[in-house]
Amino acid sequence: MNQIEKVSIALQPSVYNTFRALNNTVALTLSEYVDNSVQSYLDNKERILQENPHHVFEVSIDVDQINNQIIIKDNAGGIDHQNYLRAFEPANIPLDNTKLNEFGMGMKTASIWLADKWSVRTKAIGENVERYTEFDLHKVIKENKEDLIVFETNKNSNLHYTEIILSNLSHNAPSPYQMDKVRRHLSSIYRVFLRNNEINIIVNGEKLVAPSFEVLEAPFYSNPSGQDIQWKKEINFNLGKYEAKGFIAILKTIQNNANGLVLLRRGRVIVGGDEDRFFPSSIFGSPGNFRYKRLFGELELSGFDVTFNKNGFTDEENLNVFIDALREELRDPNFNLLSQADNYRVKTKEENSKIAAKIVKTQKKEVEKEPLTDKIKKVEDASKDKKNIAIEEEKIAKAKALETLEDYFEIDGTTYRFQVDLINEDESDALYAVKQEIQKTEVIEVPVLICKINLAHPFFSRFEQFKKANDYQPIIEIFKSFAIAEFIATKKSMLYPSEFRTNFNNYIVQ
């Protein structure tokens, strides 16, 4: 094996500024490293498993905010001698460009986008040396460097790994409140590999899990007393050189971020991975209708080329024609998926009529116990006691959380953390409370909207249905929607009470 003393980076320094300014996302950028790891594992899988039949392929990504660095490690096949010579030269297309790392751009552009400095330490299976090199953007530009020094160390030929350390992170690097979104997006991108147990991906210590949604099983809408049908259409469709394999189905229950098409290529999600869900109108119709809310699917496409950062297909016109033609597959008279999605209702009008009658019967008993006028009078009297209200809310504010749920949302260019604290405060009459505050991390200040829900409140013991954790989910969602509606109403200085109701109605269906 020939020794490698240096590798070419063969690029004019002025181009690096272009890399840093690319329109990209953190998850898509990090996925370039995962693509390389996955392909290295697949290329060497047979040999790796011969050495260790119990080997578990793993990629870990650690974003260290304190030390201002990102560390990516894998136990794939490593970068061998032949590929190492090509690995650091941008746009040096791999010898086999039919795989995940097809453009020869990923590691280089991703590293420059994220950091000023980066190093690569790798050991290829079957080779007896570990190779290490490092890149300093400012030094490369200042000295007009076109190659990097490589350091080789003797190692056991059975070892195989790669470690990339990014330091002096750029403004593109993820902040703490972005990490949940990064995890969700990476989980979505590599859903096929995760489901097949082909890979473990660990992000800041948390193992990623592929998204999974239940499929509707119900009779055809026009025959409600008929047999249950699983409303999932297996797709194996081709049009010329273009081909799609996968499924399109109807969700059992409408869920936020579950509907829409996910388009894959070579097992990796290209379109529809996270917030960029794909809703071709020829299949989904217009936003807001039942079909749009209920349909979801995954299609592995072949014949289509992708953009260099793998976030879209280059031939959109032919893709749209292909999708339009696919629609007819979903209108099969013997299994009309689109018609079922349009017309199926979770409960029929007759069923809801029975439910309504029971509700009225129960509510009449409540009215007989205490007239509404008396209840309103009590509320008015209690509302006048501002001092007591402040005391009650202070108790809630100081109560320690039993458990906490966190999410993030963005409004007017500002990202907020939404924190839902479940508490046990039996000395307070407050059912829930909402407040805003600024929480400081080691790096930044984060605006936080906190909703505290008091599980010890008599409301929860008043109704028999609050027995198991799942019984609480609907009312928890209502409180969360109230909190967000109140936040929006306050932020936008709304003048009319009806606007609060409008906000609540909008958020509760999300």
N, C-alpha and C positions, 0 to 999 in steps of 0.2 A: 504494500500500500504506500503510495506516495505521500510525503509529508506536505501539509498545507501551511505555508508561512504567512500568507496574506490573501484577502479576498477583495475582488473589485466591487466598488459601489457605483462606479461609472455613471455619474450624473452631475450635471452642472449645478453648483450650489444654489443658484437662483430658483431652481425648481422646488426646493424644499419648502419655501414659503407657500407655494401652490398646494402642496400636500397638507400643510397645517390649516389652510383655509377651506379644505374640502367640506361640502355640506354632508354631514354624517351624524350618526347617533352613537352614543357610548356602547350600546349593546351590539350594534352592527360592527363597530370597530373591534370590540373584544371577540366577536364571532370569527374574525379572520384568524386569530390564534387557535381557536377551537377547531376551525376547518383544517388547519395544518396538522393539528394533533390527531384528529379523527382519521385523516387520510394516511398519516404515518402509521397509525395502528392498523388500519385495514390492509395497507401494503405489506405489513410485517406480521399480521395476525397469526398465520400458520406457524411461523418460526417461534414467535413469542409463546404460543400455547404449547409448542413442543418442549420448550424449556421449562414452562410452568403451566400445567393444565388448569390451575386454579387462579391464574392471573386475572385481576379485575382492572380493566382500563379506566383510568381516572384523569381528569383535568381539573386543576384547582386554580381559582382566580382570587387573589387577596388584594383588596384595595386598602392600603395602609395610609389613612389620612394624617396620622401623627408624623410619620417619617416621609410623607409626600412621595410614595412610591406604589407601584402595582407589580405584583409578582405572579407570573403564570407558570405553572409546573404541569408536566404530564409524565406518564410512564409508558408512552407509545414507543415507536421503533427508533426514535432519534433521527437526526439528519445525517445521512451517510455521506461518504467522501464525494461521490458524484454530484449529489444534490447540494452539498455544502458550497461548492464552487459557484453555484448559480443562485443560492438563497439570498444573497445580500445585494444583488444587482437588480434594481427596479425594472419591471417589465421584461425580465428574462423568463420567458414562458417555460414551464416545466416540460420535460421530454414527453410526458403523457399529459395532455391538457384536457382529458375527458373526466377529470376528477374534481374534487372540491376545491383544490388549490390551483385552479386552471389558469389564472392570469399572471402569476408570479409577482403580484403586487402587494398581497395582503399584509405580511409581517412588516415590511418596510414602511408602507404608507400608514398603517395603524400605529406603529411605534412613533413615527414622527408627528402624527396627529395628536398623540397623547402625551409625549414627553420630549424633553431636550436631550436626555441621556438614556441609553438602554444597552443592556448586555445580553448575550446569548451564550449559555453553557449547554452543550449537548453531547450525548454519547449514543452512537448508533449500535444496534445489536449486531453482533458478528465482527465488529471492529475493535481494535485494542487500544484506541486513544479517545480521550475526551477533548473536545475543542471548545475554546472560549475566545470570544471577541467582544469588543465594546465600541459603541458609537456615541460621539459627543457632537451634537448638532452645531453648536457655536464654534467648536474647534474645526470641524469639517469645513464650515463656511469660511472661517478666517484663514485657514491654511490651504483652502482649495483642494482638500484631500480627495482622492479618487480610489483609495483602497484602505482596508482595515487590517491591522496586525492580528494574526491568529496564534494563540498559545495552545500547545498540545501537551497532554499529560497521559501517561500510560494507565490503562484501566483494564479490568477483566472484560473479556469479549462478550460475556453474557449480560452485562449491564445495558440498560437502554432507558434514556430519559432526555428531557429538554427542560431547561429553566430560563425564563426570560424575565429580567428585572428592568422595569421602567422607573426612572427617577427624575427629579426636577420636572414634575408634571406640568403640563400646559393648562391653559384655561378650559380646554376641552375635556379634561379629566372629570370623572364623576364626583359629585358632592354626596354627602351621607344620605340626603333625602332622595337621591336618585336610585339608590341601590335596590329597593324593592322593584322598581320598574325594570331595572336591568335584569334582575332575576327572572321576572315574568317573561320578558322578551326572549332571553336565552332559552328558557324552558320551552317556549313556543317554537323557536327556530329549530331546536334539536329534538322535537317531540318524538320523532320516529326512532332515533337512536336510544332515547331514554326509555321508551315503551318496550323496546326489544332487549333492554338490559345490556346494550352494546357498550354503554359508557356511563360513568358517574361524573357529573359536573358539580363541583363544589364552589360556591361563590361566598366569600367571607364566612366560611365555616358552615354554610347552609346547603344541603344537598338539594338539587333541583329535581322537580317532579313534572312530568309531562301533563299538559292540560287534558282533562277528560270530561265529557258531557254525556248525560243519559239521553237515549233516543226514545221518542214517543212510541208507546205501544197502546193502540186504541183501535176500535172499529172504524171503518170508512165513515166519514161524517154523514153521508146520506143513509147509512144503515146502522144507527147507534146501538142496536141490539145485536149486531153481528159479532163475529169473532174478532179478537184483538189481532192487530197486524203490527209488526215492527216496521216503522216508516223510515227505512234506510235503503237507499238505492245504490247497489254496487255499480261502479262506473268502469267500463273498459271500452273506450271510444277513440276512434282515430279518424282523421281527415287529412288525406295526403300524407305528408311526412310528420304531421303533428299527432300526438297521442296523449290521452289522459287516462290514468288509472287511479281508483280510489273510491270515494263514496260521497253522496249528498244525502242528508237526512233532516228530520224534523226534531227539534229539541223537545224533550219531555216537558220542561218548564222554560218559559222565557227568562233568559239570564243576560245580564249586562256583559258585554265583551265575549259572548259565546257564539253569537250568530255571525254569518258571513262565510265567504270561501277562503280557504287557505291553499295557496298554490306552492307546490314543492318542486324541486329539481335535484336529482341525485340524493334524495332522502333529506334534503335541507329545505326549510321554509324560505321562500323568496318574497312572496307577497302575502299579507294577512297575518303577519307574525304577532302583532300586538295591537296598537291603536290604528294601524294602517289597514284595517280590515277591508276586504274586497267584496263589493256588492254590485255585480253587473246587473243593470236594470232589466235585461232580457230574462233573467231568472228570478231576481229578488223583487222586481217591481219598484214602487216608490217608497221612500223612507216612511216609517210609521205604520205601514199596513202589517197584517198578521204574517204574511209570507216573509216579509223583510225581517221581522223579529224572530221568526221560528226556524228558518232554514240555516243549516250550517253544513260544512263539508270540507274534505281534504282531497286534493287532486295532485298526483305526481305527474308532472308534464315532461314530455320529451319532444325534441325538435325545435324548441324555442331557445334563443340565446338570452343571456342575462346581462345586466349592467355590470361594470367592473367591481362595484361594491356590493353586488348581489342583493339589491333591494328593489329590483323590478326587472321586467322583460323588455328587451329592446324593440321587439316587433309587436307593438301594441295593437296595430290595426288587424293583423292576422289573429292575434289572441282574441280580440273581440269577435271576429267572425267565427272563430272556433267555439267560443262560449255560446254564441247565438245558436249555432248548430247543435250544441250539446243540449240545449233547452228541450228539444223534441224528445230526447231520451227520458226526460222527467215528466212527460205528458202521456206516457204509455196508458192507453185506456184500461189495461189490466192492473196498473199500479200508478195512478196519477198522483205523484208526489206534490205537484204544484197546487192541484185542486184541494188536496187534503190540507196543505199549509194555509191556503186561503180561507177555508171554510170551517175547519175544526175549531170547536170551542171547548174549553176545559169543562165547563158546566153548561148544560142546555138551559133554555129559558124556563122550562118546566121545573128543572132541579133548583134553579135559583128562586123560583116562585115558592117552592116548599121551604127553602131556607129563609126567605123573607118572612113567611108566615110565622115561623118559629121565633125569629128575631123579634117581631112585633109582640108576640105573646109574652116573651120574656121581659121586654121593655115595659109592657103595660103593668106587669107585677112590680117593677122598679118604681114606676110612677105612683102606684098605690101606696108603696112604702113611704115615699116622701115626694110631695109635689115639686115640680121644677122651679116654681117661684121661690120656695123655701131654700132650694139649693143655690139659686142665684144670689139670694140675700146673704147666705153664708159666705159665698165667694167674694161678694162686694165688701162685706165687713172685714174679711181676712186680708183683702187687697189694700185696704186703707192703712193697715198696720205695717208701715214701711220698715219700722225698726225690727219687728219680728221676722219679716221677709228676709232682711239682710242677715239676721242671725242664722236663720234656717239655711240660707244659701252658703253662708260661711262654713257651716258644719259640713255641707256637701263638698265644698271646695277643699277642705282640709282632710277629708276622708281618704284613706289609702286604698288604692285599687286592688281588688282581688285578682283581676286579670285585665289586660289592656289590649285593645285592637288598634292598629295603626294603618293609615292609608295616606295618600297624598293627592292634592288637587291644585290646579293652577288657575288663577283668575287675574286678569289684567297684567299678565307678565310676572306675577309673583307666585311662587310655589309655597303652599301651606301644608303643614302636617295636620291630619285629622285624627285626633286621639280619642278613642272611646274607652272610658274607664268604667268597669263594672264594680260597684262598691257595696258595702254593707253598713248602712248608717241608720240604726233603728231609733235614734233620738231626733231625727229630722222628719218634718212633714213633706219635704221636697221629694218629688218622684224623680226628676232629672234636672240638671242644671247645665248651662253653657257658658263658657268664658273663653277669652282670647289672651294669649301671653306670648312673649318672646323667650325661646329657650336657646341657651348658648351651648355649642359643641366646642371641641378643641379648635375647630377651623372657622366656623361661621355661626351667625345667629339665624335661627329658624322660627318664623311665625307659626304659631300652633293654635288650632281651634280644638278645644277640649269639651267633650260631652260626657258628663258623669251620670250614670244611670243607677239608681238606688234599688238594689234587689231586695232590701229589707222593708221597702214601702208596703203598707197594707194593701195597695192595689193588687200586688202579686198573690197575696193570700186570699183575696176576695173571690177570685175566679178559680174554679177547680182545674182548668186546663193547664195551669202552670205547674207541671209536675216534673217534666224532663227538660233537658237543655234545649232540645229542638222546639219545644212548645214556646220558648221565649223569642225565637227568631223573628216572627212577624212584627211584634211590638218593638223589638230592638231596632228593626229597620225603620219603623215609624219615628222613633225618637231621633235616630240619625238624620232622617229627612227633615224633621223639625229643626234640628240644630243647624243644618246647612241653610235651610230656608230663612231662619232667623239671622244667620250671618250675612246672607246676601241682602236681605231687607235692610239691615243696619248699614252695610257697606255702601249700598246705593241710595241711602237716605229716602226710602220709599215713604210716600205720604199716605197711601191708602191701605187699610187693613187687608183688602182683597188681594193685594199683591203678595202678601205673605202666604195666603192660601194657594195662589197660583204657583209660587215657588215650591211649596210643599208638594202639590200635585205633580209637578214636573220631576222632582227629585225622587219621589217614592217609587216611580216606575223605572228608574235607572238600574 
